[in-house]
Amino acid sequence: MFTISVFFRHITLRSCHFSCHRPMARRTTRRGALRSLGSATFLGSVMGTLSEDSQSVTGHVRITEPGRYHLTEDIDCLEIVADRVRVDGRRHTVRGLTTILGSSVSITNLAMGDGVRILDARHVSIDDSRIDVRLVRQPEADTLLSIENSRQCVVTDTVLHSTNRTGVELTNSEKNTFRSCTMTSSVVVSLTNSHKNRFVDCELLSEDRVVVLTNSDLNRFKSNVLDSDAPAFTLVNSELNRFVENEIDILVAGFVLRRSGRNLVLKNVVDGDLGARGAILEDSDRNRIERNDFCALLVPPPFEPLVVVSPDSTGNVIRNVECEANTKSETPPSHPQSDDKHCTLPEE
């Protein structure tokens, strides 16, 4: 361990308690760009002027005191265990794990290679940054960004990239916000026992599952672009979530609800290949699936069902945009299975 004094404060630099390795990020705006997401680079705002009391850090960094810090070169790992900390990465890279246990922590312009862990924290912000396994030779983390037992964290204009790992994993966390982010990974977003989180204007790309909610309520996904070979949104035992004005391109279904109730699916546009469905409800009650555009999913025969509802699902309101191939009324009957655009799954 060694101590370095810079300007008016002291920062203790010593080996991180976690392994160090990893990557960077970029932002795009359309689905076509998602498919070609490969070599990503920082975009966005020009780096701001550092305050006079900002301290430079190098090597294996452990920040234990409040203050402003900046990087002048790539570092091995970063651990923040203090409150009221600001880190300007100046577009350098943390090759190893980044761990945050403090509150009121701000990170900008930083590339993080071996993932980020936010634990028992409040008011953490990550902006104009990158979490990318391609930045290091042997990344070790299973998840790019893990938020656990934390609340009111904000991630904006940040790119997360890994083709075979989980992108964002929220566990027992509330009121976190993701805005204008681009995420590419195996399972892009996974919420477990996490509530009141928001994902807005993000681009989510996966060949596996995109968004999975388990025992998670009152979350909101609005104006996102999703592209996947699997279902876009999968809900299990989750209630009162809102999915509004998302643009979805899938192979299986836009929404799969299992034992989930009182969710709102409103004004989404779903496109997909042969056999894809707008939504599949299994043992799910009192959901509202309204004003969605599933018309691009129509395949021969022309009255192929767009929303599939199991017999044990009751009280759902299903009323979507009427497609040209259907000439009947938009208003569904009391039993959706008699509507041309809906059906029930046969009993096993």
N, C-alpha and C positions, 0 to 999 in steps of 0.2 A: 504494500500500500504506500502511496505517496500523496503529498498534498501540494496543490498549486494555487498560488495567490494571484488573482488578476483583478485589476482596478480596486474596488472597495470591498469585495466579498471574497470568501474562501469557498472553494468547492473541493470536496474529497472525491478522488477518482480511484476506484479500486475494481477488482474483477467482479463482473456481474455474477449474480447467483444463478443465471440461466445460460444455456449455450448460445453462441453467437454465429449467425450466418444469414444472408438473403438479398431481395430485389427493388423495382421502381413502378411507375404508373402513367396513364394518359386518359383523356376524355374525348368522347365522340358524341355525335348528335343523332344518328339515324341507324336503323336496323342494318342496312347494308354495310355500314362501317363496323358493326359488331362482328359480322362474319369474317371480316378481314383483319380483326384485331390481332396484331402480331408484335411488331416492334414498336413499343409504346415509349413516348417521351413526354417530359413535362410540358404542359401547356398552361395558359392562363396568365394571371397577373404577374407583373414584374416585381421582383423582390423589393420589399420596402427597406427604408433606411434603418439601420440598427441604432438603438438608443446608446447613449454614451456608456451606460453601466452594463451593457451586454458582455458576457464572459465567454470566451472560446473554450471548447472542450475537445479532447482527443483521446484515442485509445479505448479502453474499457470504461464506460462512463456510468457512474452512479450519482445521481443528483439528490442531495439530501437537504438542500436549503432553498427557500423561495428565491426567485429572481429571473433574470433574462439570460439566455444562453444561446450560442450559435456555433455552428460547425465550420471549420476551415478546411476540413478534409474528411474522407470516409472514416467511420469509426467501427469498432468491433461489436459493441452492443450498447444498449441504452436502457437504464433502469431509473425511473423517476419515483421517488418515495416521499416527495415533499408536496405541499400545497402551493398554489399560486406560482406556477412555473411556466415560462414561455420559452419554447425552443424554436429557433429559426434554422432549418437544415441547410439553407443556402444551396439547395439541390444536391447535397451530398448524400451518401448512402450509409445506413446502419446495416452492416453485413450480417449481424446476428439478430437475436430476439430483442424486441422493444417491449418493455413492461412498464405499465403505469399503475401505481397504487395510490396516487394522490388525487386531490380535487382541485378544480379550477386550473387545469393544465391545458396549455395550448401548444399544438405542433403545426408548423407550416413548412412548405417547401422541402419536405424530407422524403427520401426513398428508404423503405424499410424492407430488408430482404427475407428474414426468417420469421415474419409474422409479427403481430401486435397482440399483447394481452392486456386488457383493461380489467382490473380486479377491485371490487369494493370501492369504486370511485364515483365521483360526482362531477358534473360540468367539465368533462374532457372534450376538447375539440381537435379534430384533425382536418386540415384544409390544404388544398392544392398539393397533394402528396401522392405517394405511390406505395403500394404493398404488392410486391411482385417476386415470385420465386425464381424468375429468370436472372435476377441480379446476383445470385451466388451459385457456386458449383454444386453444393450438396445441402439443399434446404432440408430442415428437419421437422418443421411445424406441420401438424395435420390441418390446421385452420389458419387462414390468412389473418382474420381479425376476430378475436374472441372477446366478447363483453360479458362479464359474469358478475352478478350481484351489484350492478351499477345502474345509474339513472342519469337522465338529462345530458347524455353525451351527444355530440353533433359531428357528423362526418360530411364534408362538402367538397365537391370538385376533386374527388380522389379516385384513382384507378386501382382496382384489385385484380390480380391475374394469377391463375393457376388452373391447369386443365384437370388435375386429378386430386384436388383437395377441396375441402369446404371453404367457401369464401367468407361469409359473415355468419358467426354463430352467437346468438343471444341466449343466455341462460339466466333465469330469475332476474331479468332486467326490465326496466320500465322507462317510458318517456324518452327514448333515444330517437334521434332523427338522422336520416340519410338523405342527402339532397344533391342532385346533379352528379352522381357517381357512375362509373362504368365498372361492371363486375363480370369477370369471366372465370368460371370454376365448375367443378363437378356438381356439387350442391351449392347454389349461389347464396341463398339465404336460408338459415335454419333458426326458428324461434321455438324455444322450449320454456314453458311457464313464464313467458314474457308478454307484457301487456302495454298497450297505449304507445307503441312505437310507430314511427312514420317513415315511409319510403316514398320520395317524391322526385319525379323527373330523373329517374335513374335508368340505365340500360343494363339488362341482365341477360347474360348469354351462357347456355349450358347444353351439353349433349345428354345430360342426365336430368335430374330434377332441378327446377329453378328455385321456387319458394316453398318451404315446408313449415307449416305451423302445427305445433303439438301442444295441447293444453294452453293455448295462448289466445287472449281475448282483447277486443277493443283496439286492434292494430289497424293502420290505414295505409293502403297502397294506392297512390294516385298519379296518373299521367306517366307511368313507366312504360318502357319498351322491353318485351320479353321474347326470347327466341330459344327454342329448345326442341329436342327430339322426344321429350317426355312431357307430362302435364306441367303447365305453367305454375298453377297454385294448387297445393295439396293441403287440405285441412283435416286434422284429426282431433276430435274432442275440443274444438275451438269455436267460440261464439262471439257475436257482435263485432266481427271484423268488417271493414269496408274496403271494397275494391272498385275504384271509380276511374273511368276514362283511361284504362290501360290499353296498350296496343300489343297484341299477342300473336306469335306465329309458332305453331306447335304441330306435333304429329298425333298426339293422343287426345288431349282435352285441355281446354282453357282452364277449367276449374274442376277439381275433384274434392267433394265434401264427404267425409266419413264421420258419422256420429257427431255432426256439427250443426248447430242451430242458430237462427236469428242473425245470419250474416247477410250483408248487402252486396250484390254484384250488379253494378249499375253503369251503363253507357260504355262498356268495354267493346273493343273490336277484336274479333278472333278470326284468324286465318289459319289454314292448315291443309295437309295433304289428305289423300283418300282415307276415309274411315275416322277422321278426327271429329270430335264433338265439342260443342260449346261448353257443356257442363255435365258432370255425372254426380248424382246424389245417391248416397248409400246410407240408409238409416239416419237421415238428416231431416230435421223438421223446422218449419217456420222460417225458411230462408226466402229472401226476395231476390229474384233474378230478373231484372227489368231493364228495358230499353237498350239491351245489348245488340250489337250487329254480328250475328253468326252466319250471315248469308254466304260468305265466301266458303263456308264448309259444305254447302249443298253438293251432294254427289248423286248419281243415278242409283236407285230410282228417285225422282224429284221430291218425294215426300219422306225421304230418309230423316229420322228424328235428330234434332239438334241438341236437345236436352234429354238425358236419360235419367229416369227417376225410379228407384227401387220401390217395391210394394210397401216396405216398412217406413217409407218417408212420407210424412203427412204435413199438411198445413203450409206448403210452400206456395209462394206467389211467383208465377213464371209468365212474364209478359215481355216479349222482345220485339225487335224490329221485324216487320213482316217482309219476307223475301218474295221476289217476283215469282218464284216457282210455286208459292203458296197463295191461293186466292181467297182463303177463308179469313175470318175476322182475326185481328190481333189479340183481342181479349180471350184469354184461355177459359175453358169451362172449369167447373169445380173439380173435375178429375183430369189432371193433365194428360193421362194416357189416351184420352179420346181426341186430343188436339193433334193435327197433322204434324206439328213440329215437336212433339214430345212423345215419350213412350215410357213404359215401365219395364224394368228388368224382370225376366222370368224367375219364378221361385227356383231355388237350387234343388 
